[in-house]
Amino acid sequence: MKTTFRHLYSLTACLLGASLLVLTTAVRAGDTETYLQAKQAYQSKNLPLLTESLETLRQRRSPLAPYLQYWQMILTMDQLSYYQVQAFLQENNETLLAQRVRELWLKRLGRVQFWDQFVEMRAQIPNYYSLNDTGNQCFQVQAGIALDDPTAYEDGKTLLLSGKELPADCQGMLEALQQVGVLDEAFLLTLYRNALFANKPGMAKTLAKRSRKTDTTLLKQIDDVAQNPALVLKKNNVQDKSAYGRALYLYAIHRQAKADIALAQSSFQKYSAVLNNEEKQLMQAYIALESARKHEPEALKAFAKVEPASLSNEQWEWYARSALREQDWTVLLKVIGNMPNALADEHTWRYWKARALKSKGQITEANLLLAKLSQERHFYGWLAAEELGPVAGEPMATYQPADDEVRQFARLPAIKRMEALFDADARYEARLEWMYLLEALDDPTRIVAAQYALLKGWYDLTVLAADKTSRTHNFELRYPTPYRDYLQKASKAREIDEAWVYGIIRQESRFMHYARSSVGAGGLMQVMPATAKWIAKKLGWSGYSDAMLHDIDTNVNLGTYYMRYTLDTFNGQEAMATAAYNAGPSRARRWAANTPLEGAIYAETIPFGETRNYVKKVLANAHMYAPRLGLPVITLKKRLGTIPARSSGLAETETVTTTITISEQE
């Protein structure tokens, strides 16, 4: 059950004054310095200094004190008593830090196998808080087995099939599952193959060591294949009498298929004599997958040769994308019909099933799917509404928070703690606090939270809160328009759609001008340093330096220049230009077909998951921003347009560094 605002407000000590000016934090001037000093002490494991800082903040009644106590508990966890932990939990009940301490204590209980206490502590964690630590998830399964919980076996199988890396804390679960026969030789082999195909050789070795059918030679060969699959295939010295050894051939051929389908097919033919039918099916499925990701015309035929039971969810999706790419609506309907139900029920495949039905003249069935989908607030929801046209639908519930609600929300202890964290430049911790708080709220209170964040200038948190509503919405808050002067000026100068610029920024940085990605992209528009230098040179800027990347005016000028460049490269085609902004112009061109292609099909068949979702979200954002900005409204389908054939003479491009993490995509 979601928490209402009134429930949360009952936790506060008193009412706020009448003015929204009280949103400004009243943290003592010295709290930030003490917090930063304590954080450094924690990182260097200087417990006396950390303890001294904690006492200082306690005396000041600082909202930051619980963080210092949390760090202190991490450094002394092995010496803590149950009563000390409970005292912290009671003092900080319902906070993010309380759940983190519970996680730490769960790990300690799991390591000493105090399963009754483990289950009791686990039950204290609210359902809306995700226990993402894999070690604790393994302990939970192990506790269930020890306490004869019949659901533990399926939970263990589900966890193993998720493909997560298994830390040392999972060894007890593996042992327990093996002892009760859940982790038998057949399941071990399946998990081992999955780990290899996911390119996780370390995990594959962990699983292989548990089999009675492996030896040290095979373990070494796993490393050899991971380092140089082509050399292993050339030497042909893998143990092909063992299913574990033959799986290494499959792994090596799969690695080849990512680079060269023809070479992989040749290797498959060469080694097929040593493979059984199940292994041949698995290999054929992975070759079909890579063919589909490369948009090979033979992909559909390759998938047709694979028994349905051998296909993974990813392979089912690419089977459908191959049919979509060929616009073979009959095959697409068949593939979606044969998918696992949970996969077929995802909004992507409900939309394309409706389109396929419509193409076959089954209008009533198509419209039933589209009508339900049109009430959902995402890319395919907007497209479904456009397919239906101007028909009556369920009215959308909206909510506009009152000033008094926002004033009361600002008084929550969690908000005071967030304000103090922002003052200490601890944005990551503040964001985690915000995400934890949002999980407990109902839709109207999330909108109140979004309004509060907007008033504070926390634009990324505004979007996070407003985006999380499920039935009651506020689209002004979901699509805020900060920095309008900068964006309007740059959009006019570059002659590009301002709604598209907002769509890019909302997806790239959520309007955090200080944002910096893991690959080095920076600022509102997440421009890579190398790209920025290339653009600065094009613009004739003589004094440009990387330090300027987070200046709003500079960043917007750089980003919009690159948007104009990609738009010109692709003759005004917005979907391709958006793909190029994320993954580079050469890839965006490569993903075009030999014949003109509907923009929505182009977007759905982009091989990189990050870019595929990026294009859909950016263009959906732009679709929503146009009316917010008072710009001409065009349909999303028209915005997606038609992708010209690859051979249509699109301009050649220079090599530009992009924001995508390529190693994760190819």
MARTIFI-108245 format. One record per residue (C-alpha): residue number from 1; residue in one letter; z, x, y. Coordinates in Angstrom, 3 decimals, padded with zeros to 6 digits. Each point is the difference from the previous one (the first is absolute). Example, Ala and Ser with C-alpha at 12.3 -4.5 7.8 and 13.67 -1.06 7.14 Angstrom:
     k   r          Z          X          Y
     1   a    007.800    012.300   -004.500
     2   s   -000.660    001.370    003.440
***
This chain:
     k   r          Z          X          Y
     1   m    000.000    000.000    000.000
     2   k   -001.013    001.408    003.394
     3   t    002.701    000.540    002.598
     4   t   -000.217   -002.109    003.152
     5   f    000.731    001.302    003.453
     6   r    003.236   -001.997    000.207
     7   h    001.335    001.701   -003.139
     8   l   -000.796    003.432    001.363
     9   y    001.434   -000.770    003.393
    10   s    003.301   -001.051   -001.561
    11   l    000.503    003.653   -000.835
    12   t    000.157    000.956    003.664
    13   a    003.145    000.270    002.090
    14   c   -000.973   -001.908    003.151
    15   l   -002.850   -001.597    001.923
    16   l   -002.348    001.847    002.299
    17   g   -000.302   -000.561    003.719
    18   a   -002.720   -002.132    001.480
    19   s   -002.456    002.732    000.872
    20   l   -002.472    001.702   -002.337
    21   l    000.864    003.211    001.810
    22   v    002.808    000.455   -002.524
    23   l   -002.658    001.051   -002.513
    24   t    000.471    003.506    001.360
    25   t    002.319    001.959   -002.286
    26   a    003.440    001.060    001.172
    27   v    000.426    002.990   -002.302
    28   r    002.197    002.732    001.447
    29   a   -001.946    002.894    001.470
    30   g    001.514    002.530   -002.403
    31   d   -000.657   -001.963   -003.208
    32   t   -003.562    001.261   -000.335
    33   e    001.038    003.637    000.309
    34   t    002.796   -000.468   -002.537
    35   y   -002.369   -001.786   -002.395
    36   l   -002.589    002.781    000.214
    37   q    002.658    002.660   -000.464
    38   a    001.306   -001.848   -003.052
    39   k   -003.493   -000.370   -001.460
    40   q   -000.524    003.740    000.257
    41   a    003.424    000.545   -001.622
    42   y   -000.975   -002.336   -002.846
    43   q   -003.320    001.771   -000.557
    44   s    001.775    003.378   -000.136
    45   k    002.819   -001.504   -002.135
    46   n    002.593    000.898    002.630
    47   l    002.580   -002.561   -001.107
    48   p    002.797    000.973    002.471
    49   l   -002.290   -000.399    003.032
    50   l   -001.396   -003.261   -001.376
    51   t    003.547   -001.339   -000.509
    52   e    000.990    001.025    003.519
    53   s   -003.051   -001.778    001.456
    54   l    000.791   -003.108   -002.042
    55   e    003.512   -000.161    001.418
    56   t   -001.395    000.318    003.514
    57   l   -002.373   -002.945   -000.452
    58   r    002.676   -002.063   -001.727
    59   q    002.315    000.439    002.974
    60   r   -002.813   -001.176    002.271
    61   r   -000.748   -002.940   -002.322
    62   s   -003.603    001.142   -000.025
    63   p   -002.510   -002.062   -002.039
    64   l   -001.303    003.342   -001.304
    65   a    003.259    000.909   -001.771
    66   p   -001.017   -001.633   -003.341
    67   y   -002.960    002.401   -000.248
    68   l    002.276    003.005    000.242
    69   q    002.330   -001.502   -002.591
    70   y   -003.016   -000.628   -002.251
    71   w   -001.062    003.645    000.270
    72   q    003.563    001.069   -000.716
    73   m   -000.005   -002.155   -003.154
    74   i   -003.269    001.549   -001.181
    75   l    001.487    003.488    000.275
    76   t    003.195   -001.023   -001.807
    77   m   -001.286   -002.622   -002.432
    78   d    001.300    001.786   -003.094
    79   q    003.528    000.072    001.472
    80   l    000.105   -003.592    001.250
    81   s    002.152   -002.649   -001.637
    82   y   -001.004   -003.564   -000.733
    83   y    002.440   -001.197    002.689
    84   q   -001.527    002.246    002.687
    85   v   -003.424   -001.401   -000.783
    86   q    001.284   -003.578    000.079
    87   a    001.694    000.629    003.346
    88   f   -003.332    001.130    001.504
    89   l   -001.803   -002.977   -001.492
    90   q    002.519   -002.480    001.387
    91   e   -000.052    001.624    003.436
    92   n   -003.806    000.000    000.116
    93   n   -000.728   -003.121   -002.017
    94   e   -003.574   -001.383    000.082
    95   t   -001.396    003.145    001.644
    96   l   -002.800    002.263   -001.170
    97   l    002.445    002.900   -000.354
    98   a    002.193   -002.067   -002.324
    99   q   -002.978   -000.477   -002.333
   100   r   -000.813    003.707    000.165
   101   v    003.573    000.887   -000.967
   102   r   -000.196   -002.471   -002.858
   103   e   -003.160    001.783   -001.168
   104   l    001.749    003.371    000.093
   105   w    003.014   -001.360   -001.856
   106   l   -002.266   -001.690   -002.564
   107   k   -001.583    003.355   -000.713
   108   r    003.405    001.564   -000.532
   109   l    001.073   -002.852   -002.303
   110   g   -003.255    000.277   -001.930
   111   r    000.386    003.715   -000.556
   112   v    003.462   -000.470   -001.532
   113   q   -001.175   -003.168   -001.817
   114   f    002.622   -002.367    001.427
   115   w   -002.236   -002.952   -000.709
   116   d    002.428   -002.855    000.730
   117   q    000.698    001.402    003.462
   118   f   -003.715    000.692    000.466
   119   v   -000.916   -003.639   -000.649
   120   e    002.817   -001.209    002.260
   121   m   -001.146    002.245    002.865
   122   r   -003.674   -000.890   -000.539
   123   a    000.846   -003.687    000.337
   124   q    001.343    000.657    003.516
   125   i   -003.427    001.059    001.292
   126   p   -001.809   -002.975    001.606
   127   n   -003.243   -001.192   -001.549
   128   y   -001.983    000.780    003.150
   129   y    000.888    003.716   -000.224
   130   s   -002.394    001.900   -002.264
   131   l    001.635    002.528   -002.291
   132   n   -002.947    002.400    000.175
   133   d    001.737    003.080   -001.413
   134   t   -001.615    000.524   -003.413
   135   g    003.075    001.732   -001.401
   136   n    002.162   -003.038    000.741
   137   q   -002.657   -002.292   -001.433
   138   c    000.160    002.020   -003.210
   139   f    003.804   -000.179    000.000
   140   q   -000.235   -003.768    000.411
   141   v   -002.136   -000.256   -003.134
   142   q    002.321    002.371   -001.853
   143   a    003.019   -002.079    001.047
   144   g   -001.698   -003.152   -001.246
   145   i   -000.695    001.569   -003.386
   146   a    003.582    001.248   -000.283
   147   l    001.378   -003.455    000.869
   148   d   -002.421   -001.894   -002.278
   149   d   -001.990   -001.641    002.790
   150   p   -003.183   -001.266   -001.737
   151   t   -002.032    000.236    003.214
   152   a    000.571    003.750    000.218
   153   y   -002.726    000.843   -002.509
   154   e   -002.737   -001.796    001.936
   155   d    001.355    001.434    003.265
   156   g   -000.268    003.466   -001.513
   157   k   -003.573   -000.574   -001.170
   158   t   -000.979   -001.363    003.430
   159   l    001.530    003.020    001.735
   160   l   -001.822    002.449   -002.271
   161   l   -003.316   -001.822    000.387
   162   s    000.354    000.176    003.794
   163   g   -000.968    003.661   -000.260
   164   k    002.849    001.279    002.174
   165   e    001.007    003.626   -000.354
   166   l    003.091    000.281   -002.190
   167   p    002.816    002.168    001.396
   168   a    002.648    001.646   -002.196
   169   d    002.209   -003.099    000.367
   170   c   -002.534   -001.950   -002.099
   171   q    000.432    002.105   -003.133
   172   g    002.890   -002.160   -001.210
   173   m   -002.096   -003.147    000.327
   174   l   -002.870    001.604   -001.907
   175   e    002.397    001.038   -002.755
   176   a    001.540   -003.482   -000.168
   177   l   -003.383   -001.737   -000.113
   178   q   -001.164    002.380   -002.679
   179   q    003.107   -000.589   -002.121
   180   v   -000.454   -003.787    000.016
   181   g   -003.708    000.306   -000.820
   182   v   -001.427   -001.227    003.303
   183   l   -001.385    003.410    000.839
   184   d   -001.815    000.457   -003.296
   185   e   -002.903    002.339   -000.723
   186   a   -002.646   -002.544    001.042
   187   f    001.680   -000.723    003.347
   188   l    000.611    003.706    000.599
   189   l   -003.698    000.697   -000.500
   190   t   -000.953   -002.793    002.415
   191   l    002.353    001.343    002.680
   192   y   -001.217    003.553   -000.613
   193   r   -003.626   -001.044    000.482
   194   n    000.906   -001.988    003.116
   195   a    001.739    003.046    001.477
   196   l   -003.032    002.195   -000.698
   197   f   -002.466   -002.467    001.523
   198   a    002.282   -000.278    003.044
   199   n   -000.246    003.810    000.244
   200   k    003.734    000.482   -000.612
   201   p    000.030    002.844   -002.541
   202   g    003.713    000.656    000.511
   203   m    000.866   -003.548   -000.997
   204   a   -002.434    000.216   -002.921
   205   k    001.874    003.067   -001.270
   206   t    003.354   -001.791    000.321
   207   l   -001.308   -002.818   -002.180
   208   a   -001.809    002.270   -002.463
   209   k    003.223    001.927   -000.677
   210   r    001.535   -003.215   -001.364
   211   s   -002.670   -000.419   -002.665
   212   r    000.305    001.339   -003.542
   213   k   -003.753    000.629    000.068
   214   t   -000.175    002.709    002.666
   215   d    000.803    003.684    000.226
   216   t    000.259    002.784    002.587
   217   t   -003.721    000.770   -000.311
   218   l   -000.910   -003.480    001.210
   219   l    002.465    000.226    002.893
   220   k   -001.744    003.179    001.172
   221   q   -003.386   -001.680   -000.347
   222   i    001.115   -002.800    002.320
   223   d    000.489    002.625    002.712
   224   d   -003.353    001.622   -000.843
   225   v   -001.912   -003.287    000.344
   226   a    001.786   -000.850    003.239
   227   q   -000.999    003.375    001.488
   228   n   -003.586    000.242   -001.277
   229   p   -001.378   -002.955   -002.003
   230   a   -003.549    001.390   -000.110
   231   l    001.171    003.274   -001.586
   232   v    002.005   -001.810   -002.678
   233   l   -003.003   -002.144   -000.906
   234   k   -002.193    003.098   -000.131
   235   k    002.396    001.857   -002.311
   236   n    000.396   -003.094   -002.213
   237   n    003.366    001.128   -001.391
   238   v    002.146   -003.135    000.464
   239   q    001.791   -001.438   -003.068
   240   d   -002.397   -002.862   -000.717
   241   k    001.851   -001.069   -003.176
   242   s    002.867   -001.259    002.130
   243   a   -000.227   -003.117    002.192
   244   y    001.893    001.978    002.638
   245   g   -002.558    002.791   -000.189
   246   r   -002.948   -002.400    000.140
   247   a    001.548   -001.587    003.063
   248   l   -000.430    003.371    001.704
   249   y   -003.741   -000.258   -000.596
   250   l    000.080   -003.445    001.599
   251   y    001.970    001.403    002.931
   252   a   -002.436    002.890    000.495
   253   i   -003.035   -002.289   -000.154
   254   h    001.654   -002.403    002.434
   255   r    000.530    002.875    002.435
   256   q   -003.700    000.857   -000.362
   257   a   -001.003   -003.609    000.662
   258   k    001.709    000.087    003.400
   259   a   -002.457    002.718    001.036
   260   d   -003.104   -000.547   -002.147
   261   i   -000.670   -003.130   -002.075
   262   a   -002.987    001.480   -001.818
   263   l    001.973    003.078   -001.063
   264   a    002.869   -002.194   -001.190
   265   q   -002.420   -002.156   -002.012
   266   s   -001.412    003.132   -001.604
   267   s    003.480    001.240   -000.927
   268   f    000.893   -003.433   -001.335
   269   q   -003.025    000.057   -002.294
   270   k    000.845    003.535   -001.125
   271   y    003.588   -000.817   -000.968
   272   s   -000.387   -003.649   -001.066
   273   a   -000.154    000.997   -003.673
   274   v    003.675    001.044    000.051
   275   l    001.149   -003.181    001.805
   276   n    000.990   -003.262   -001.651
   277   n   -001.195   -003.378    001.293
   278   e    003.058   -000.598    002.202
   279   e   -000.443    003.403    001.649
   280   k   -003.708   -000.608    000.526
   281   q    000.814   -003.297    001.705
   282   l    002.546    001.655    002.281
   283   m   -002.469    002.711    000.959
   284   q   -002.800   -002.465    000.596
   285   a    002.322   -002.037    002.239
   286   y    000.853    003.018    002.134
   287   i   -003.624    001.112    000.290
   288   a   -000.890   -003.565    001.049
   289   l    002.805    000.097    002.574
   290   e   -001.224    003.223    001.575
   291   s   -003.599   -001.271   -000.091
   292   a    001.112   -003.093    001.889
   293   r    001.952    002.017    002.568
   294   k   -003.154    002.053    000.587
   295   h   -002.073   -003.197    000.263
   296   e   -002.198    001.035   -002.920
   297   p   -002.417   -002.812   -000.993
   298   e    000.890    000.566   -003.681
   299   a    003.660   -000.909    000.556
   300   l   -000.401   -003.656   -000.969
   301   k   -001.692    000.910   -003.275
   302   a    002.669    002.617   -000.670
   303   f    002.784   -002.550    000.446
   304   a   -001.819   -002.493   -002.223
   305   k    000.308    002.467   -002.904
   306   v    003.805    000.090    000.269
   307   e    002.235   -002.389   -001.925
   308   p    002.056   -002.072    002.507
   309   a    003.299    001.056   -001.600
   310   s   -000.754    003.634    000.931
   311   l   -000.288   -000.698    003.747
   312   s    002.811    000.743    002.436
   313   n    000.553   -002.075    003.143
   314   e   -001.765    002.654    002.084
   315   q   -002.985   -000.094   -002.361
   316   w   -000.149   -003.799    000.103
   317   e   -000.104    000.144    003.797
   318   w   -002.798    002.533    000.043
   319   y   -001.880   -001.995   -002.627
   320   a    000.163   -002.918    002.459
   321   r   -000.970    002.225    002.950
   322   s   -003.016    001.258   -001.934
   323   a   -001.159   -003.574   -000.546
   324   l    000.721   -000.774    003.657
   325   r   -001.942    003.053    001.138
   326   e   -002.995   -001.194   -002.032
   327   q    000.668   -003.570    001.239
   328   d   -000.134   -001.148   -003.616
   329   w    002.094   -003.129    000.499
   330   t   -000.268   -001.079   -003.628
   331   v    001.504    003.242   -001.274
   332   l    002.583   -000.012    002.791
   333   l    001.216   -003.463   -001.058
   334   k    000.228    001.149   -003.596
   335   v    001.931    003.159    000.898
   336   i    002.499   -001.817    002.224
   337   g    000.410   -002.625   -002.725
   338   n    000.871    002.680   -002.552
   339   m    002.362    001.982    002.247
   340   p    003.757   -000.142   -000.657
   341   n    001.282   -003.132    001.744
   342   a    002.244    001.847    002.448
   343   l   -002.965    002.081    001.167
   344   a   -002.391   -002.948    000.264
   345   d    002.589   -001.835    002.132
   346   e   -000.049    002.686    002.696
   347   h   -001.588   -001.190    003.240
   348   t   -002.922    002.442   -000.299
   349   w   -001.263   -001.451   -003.254
   350   r    000.757   -003.620    000.901
   351   y   -002.284    000.417    003.021
   352   w   -002.817    001.643   -001.926
   353   k    000.315   -002.524   -002.810
   354   a   -000.450   -002.756    002.604
   355   r   -003.048    001.768    001.397
   356   a   -001.440    000.385   -003.497
   357   l    000.596   -003.692   -000.745
   358   k   -001.657   -000.919    003.291
   359   s   -003.045    002.097   -000.869
   360   k   -000.278   -001.943   -003.276
   361   g    000.111   -003.326    001.852
   362   q    003.550   -000.848   -001.124
   363   i    001.058   -000.934    003.537
   364   t    003.000   -002.215   -000.803
   365   e    001.667    002.633   -002.198
   366   a   -000.754    002.688    002.583
   367   n    001.466   -002.013    002.877
   368   l    003.219   -000.684   -001.906
   369   l    000.557    003.753   -000.290
   370   l   -001.012    000.635    003.595
   371   a    002.220   -002.755    001.397
   372   k    003.138    001.534   -001.476
   373   l   -001.065    003.517    000.919
   374   s   -000.750   -001.011    003.611
   375   q    003.721   -000.638    000.601
   376   e    000.832    003.661   -000.736
   377   r    000.131    002.449    002.900
   378   h   -002.178    002.946   -001.007
   379   f   -003.607    001.234   -000.141
   380   y   -001.072   -002.295   -002.826
   381   g    001.966   -002.897    001.463
   382   w   -002.031    000.214    003.223
   383   l   -003.268    000.311   -001.955
   384   a    000.939   -002.994   -002.163
   385   a    000.644   -002.104    003.130
   386   e   -003.425    000.975    001.346
   387   e   -001.664   -000.951   -003.298
   388   l    001.565   -003.450    000.204
   389   g   -001.057   -000.516    003.599
   390   p    001.708   -002.447    002.384
   391   v    001.946   -002.009   -002.605
   392   a    003.521   -001.330    000.302
   393   g    002.659    002.220   -001.525
   394   e    003.749    000.233   -000.139
   395   p    001.291    000.669    003.549
   396   m    001.449    003.473    000.480
   397   a    003.699    000.069    000.862
   398   t    000.783    002.103    003.064
   399   y    003.255    001.025    001.638
   400   q    000.858    001.164    003.506
   401   p    003.479    001.539    000.278
   402   a    002.285   -000.992    002.849
   403   d    001.546    002.626    002.302
   404   d    003.484   -000.904   -001.230
   405   e   -000.997    000.722   -003.612
   406   v   -001.296    003.425    000.992
   407   r    003.180    000.773    001.959
   408   q    002.145   -000.927   -002.979
   409   f   -002.180    001.999   -002.406
   410   a    000.471    003.099    002.181
   411   r    003.735   -000.129   -000.693
   412   l   -000.299    000.609   -003.744
   413   p    001.739    003.185   -001.178
   414   a   -003.208    001.098   -001.741
   415   i   -001.864   -000.220    003.315
   416   k    002.641    002.021    001.826
   417   r   -000.285    002.621   -002.710
   418   m   -003.801    000.026    000.342
   419   e    000.233    000.442    003.776
   420   a    002.283    002.973   -000.512
   421   l   -002.374    001.475   -002.579
   422   f   -002.936   -000.332    002.387
   423   d    002.067    001.747    002.694
   424   a    000.523    002.844   -002.475
   425   d   -003.767    000.091   -000.719
   426   a    000.777   -001.044   -003.607
   427   r   -002.990   -002.355   -000.102
   428   y   -000.456    000.209   -003.771
   429   e    003.584   -001.115   -000.673
   430   a   -000.273   -002.755    002.636
   431   r   -003.201   -001.277   -001.609
   432   l    001.679   -000.125   -003.427
   433   e    002.902   -001.954    001.510
   434   w   -002.519   -002.457    001.482
   435   m   -001.866   -000.474   -003.270
   436   y    003.261   -000.617   -001.846
   437   l    001.114   -002.540    002.597
   438   l   -003.319   -001.880   -000.141
   439   e    000.267   -000.569   -003.747
   440   a    003.096   -002.161    000.498
   441   l   -001.513   -002.205    002.726
   442   d   -001.873   -003.295   -000.118
   443   d   -003.323   -000.425    001.839
   444   p    001.354   -001.307    003.353
   445   t    002.582    002.783    000.179
   446   r   -002.650    002.607   -000.773
   447   i   -001.904   -001.347    003.006
   448   v    003.172    000.304    002.095
   449   a    000.238    003.609   -001.222
   450   a   -003.637    000.613    000.965
   451   q    000.615   -001.366    003.506
   452   y    003.039    002.251    000.400
   453   a   -001.981    003.052   -001.152
   454   l   -002.793   -000.833    002.444
   455   l    002.492   -000.114    002.888
   456   k    001.316    003.400   -001.081
   457   g   -003.502    001.475   -000.180
   458   w    000.318    000.548   -003.758
   459   y   -003.550   -001.172   -000.631
   460   d   -000.235    001.211   -003.594
   461   l    003.180   -001.915   -000.850
   462   t   -001.373   -003.052    001.806
   463   v   -003.008    000.012   -002.310
   464   l    002.134    000.686   -003.078
   465   a    002.196   -003.027    000.703
   466   a   -002.740   -002.442    001.019
   467   d   -002.262    001.120   -002.850
   468   k    002.669   -000.794   -002.573
   469   t    000.125   -003.753    000.559
   470   s   -001.397   -002.099   -002.821
   471   r   -000.231   -003.605    001.224
   472   t    001.109   -000.090    003.641
   473   h   -001.826    002.402    002.318
   474   n   -000.361    001.314    003.528
   475   f   -003.370    001.701    000.422
   476   e    000.691    001.195    003.531
   477   l    002.743    002.172   -001.469
   478   r   -001.961    000.892   -003.128
   479   y   -002.829    001.280    002.200
   480   p    001.672    001.444    003.123
   481   t   -002.080    001.469    002.839
   482   p    001.869    002.972    001.475
   483   y   -001.785    002.716    002.008
   484   r   -002.614   -002.535    001.118
   485   d   -000.915    001.950    003.159
   486   y   -000.873    003.113   -002.002
   487   l   -001.894   -001.830   -002.732
   488   q   -001.933   -002.323    002.285
   489   k   -001.117    002.881    002.204
   490   a   -001.076    002.186   -002.935
   491   s   -001.747   -002.879   -001.795
   492   k   -002.056   -000.812    003.079
   493   a   -000.841    003.652    000.582
   494   r   -001.194    000.421   -003.611
   495   e   -001.577   -003.472   -000.124
   496   i    001.823   -000.918   -003.200
   497   d    001.872   -003.153   -001.019
   498   e    003.588    000.167    001.240
   499   a    001.104   -002.253   -002.898
   500   w   -001.363    002.608   -002.407
   501   v    001.925    002.746    001.803
   502   y    003.202   -002.020   -000.313
   503   g   -000.849   -000.618   -003.656
   504   i   -000.290    003.738   -000.632
   505   i    003.239    000.858    001.824
   506   r    002.019   -002.744   -001.678
   507   q   -001.034    001.374   -003.374
   508   e    000.220    003.691    000.868
   509   s    003.323    000.284    001.839
   510   r    001.469   -003.463    000.648
   511   f   -000.072    001.077    003.684
   512   m    002.314    002.993   -000.499
   513   h   -001.438    002.536    002.457
   514   y    002.235    002.693   -001.533
   515   a   -001.220   -000.668   -003.564
   516   r   -001.088    002.927   -002.150
   517   s   -001.423   -000.451   -003.505
   518   s    000.598    002.156   -003.067
   519   v   -003.433    001.618    000.499
   520   g    000.569    000.786    003.677
   521   a   -001.727   -002.925    001.749
   522   g    001.820   -000.889    003.191
   523   g    000.529   -002.576    002.721
   524   l   -000.941   -003.649    000.421
   525   m   -003.412    000.472   -001.585
   526   q    001.089    002.600   -002.582
   527   v   -002.589    002.579    000.964
   528   m   -000.094    003.177   -002.068
   529   p    000.511    003.227    002.007
   530   a   -003.345    001.408   -001.154
   531   t   -001.776   -003.247    000.934
   532   a    001.728    000.015    003.395
   533   k   -001.230    003.530    000.715
   534   w   -003.525   -000.959   -001.055
   535   i    000.062   -003.026    002.340
   536   a    001.576    001.968    002.863
   537   k   -002.853    002.504   -000.290
   538   k   -002.545   -002.833    000.044
   539   l    001.673   -001.404    003.123
   540   g    000.053    003.399    001.690
   541   w    003.801    000.185    000.269
   542   s    000.891    003.628    000.607
   543   g    003.793   -000.204   -000.053
   544   y    000.580   -002.128   -003.107
   545   s    002.842    000.926   -002.380
   546   d    001.645   -001.687   -002.995
   547   a    003.045   -000.732    002.144
   548   m   -002.092   -002.592    001.866
   549   l   -000.676   -002.064   -003.142
   550   h    003.046   -002.239    000.542
   551   d   -000.797   -000.735    003.631
   552   i   -001.068   -003.647   -000.068
   553   d   -002.945    000.276    002.397
   554   t   -001.334    003.135   -001.699
   555   n    000.427   -001.419   -003.489
   556   v   -001.750   -003.274    000.845
   557   n   -002.884    001.878    001.615
   558   l   -000.405    002.181   -003.091
   559   g    000.273   -002.888   -002.452
   560   t   -002.381   -002.320    001.815
   561   y   -002.531    002.819    000.368
   562   y    000.027    000.393   -003.787
   563   m   -000.298   -003.769   -000.470
   564   r   -003.063   -000.018    002.261
   565   y   -001.429    002.942   -001.944
   566   t    000.400   -001.742   -003.369
   567   l   -001.360   -003.268    001.406
   568   d   -003.116    001.781    001.298
   569   t   -000.370    001.818   -003.311
   570   f   -000.156   -003.312   -001.843
   571   n   -002.098   -001.940    002.502
   572   g    002.868   -002.195    001.161
   573   q    001.200   -000.897   -003.518
   574   e    003.770   -000.414    000.457
   575   a    001.018    000.016   -003.689
   576   m   -001.756    003.316   -000.661
   577   a    001.330    001.494    003.235
   578   t    003.533   -001.032   -001.009
   579   a   -000.435    001.622   -003.411
   580   a   -001.265    003.124    001.737
   581   y    003.025    000.097    002.327
   582   n    002.224    000.250   -003.074
   583   a   -002.060    001.930   -002.540
   584   g   -002.829    001.637    001.937
   585   p   -003.598   -001.008    000.805
   586   s   -001.576    001.684   -003.025
   587   r    002.089   -002.029   -002.416
   588   a   -000.533   -003.232    001.923
   589   r   -003.769    000.569   -000.321
   590   r    000.273    000.937   -003.688
   591   w    001.718   -003.310   -000.774
   592   a   -002.956   -002.036    001.262
   593   a   -002.365   -001.443   -002.640
   594   n   -003.719    000.516   -000.489
   595   t   -000.528   -003.513    001.352
   596   p    001.730   -001.875    002.865
   597   l    003.502   -001.087   -000.968
   598   e    002.370   -002.641    001.321
   599   g    002.757    001.688    002.016
   600   a    002.833   -001.566   -002.030
   601   i   -001.566    001.333   -003.220
   602   y   -000.348    003.459    001.540
   603   a    003.674   -000.058    001.000
   604   e    001.200   -001.172   -003.415
   605   t   -001.992    002.639   -001.889
   606   i    001.159    003.046    001.990
   607   p    001.211    002.449   -002.688
   608   f    003.050    001.280    001.889
   609   g    002.847   -002.495   -000.159
   610   e    001.418    001.183    003.323
   611   t   -003.300   -000.430    001.833
   612   r   -000.827   -003.286   -001.738
   613   n    003.258   -001.559    001.199
   614   y   -000.319    001.701    003.389
   615   v   -003.399   -001.547    000.763
   616   k    001.121   -003.474   -001.029
   617   k    003.207    000.194    002.036
   618   v   -001.598    001.489    003.125
   619   l   -002.724   -002.634    000.138
   620   a    002.475   -002.805   -000.717
   621   n    002.125    001.407    002.852
   622   a   -002.998    000.020    002.349
   623   h   -000.806   -003.575   -001.017
   624   m    003.507   -001.067    001.035
   625   y    000.114    002.098    003.173
   626   a   -003.156   -001.399    001.617
   627   p    001.566   -003.338    001.057
   628   r    003.278    001.758    000.894
   629   l   -001.922    002.172    002.478
   630   g   -002.129   -002.823    001.414
   631   l   -003.170    001.494   -001.530
   632   p   -002.904   -001.879   -001.587
   633   v    000.983   -001.125   -003.504
   634   i   -002.393    000.767   -002.818
   635   t    000.514   -000.801   -003.655
   636   l    001.381    002.677   -002.295
   637   k   -003.105   -000.322   -002.161
   638   k   -002.217    000.719    003.016
   639   r    002.229    002.921    000.978
   640   l   -000.467    001.436   -003.511
   641   g   -003.737   -000.533    000.355
   642   t   -002.613    001.300   -002.385
   643   i    000.048    003.622   -001.100
   644   p   -003.468    001.548    000.243
   645   a   -001.497    001.740   -003.002
   646   r    000.961    003.631   -000.414
   647   s   -003.631    001.016    000.536
   648   s   -000.330   -001.867    003.318
   649   g    000.027    003.132    002.140
   650   l    003.608    000.060    001.164
   651   a    000.748    002.936    002.256
   652   e    001.201    003.263   -001.511
   653   t    003.536    000.985    000.934
   654   e    002.013    003.117    000.626
   655   t    002.882    000.888   -002.308
   656   v    003.219   -001.368    001.487
   657   t    003.532    000.225   -001.367
   658   t    001.303   -003.477   -000.890
   659   t    003.409   -001.579   -000.411
   660   i   -000.302   -000.729   -003.705
   661   t    001.872    002.054   -002.627
   662   i   -003.062    000.876   -002.065
   663   s    001.865    001.486   -002.975
   664   e    001.631   -003.377   -000.630
   665   q   -003.286   -001.865    000.060
   666   e   -002.443    002.005   -002.097
***
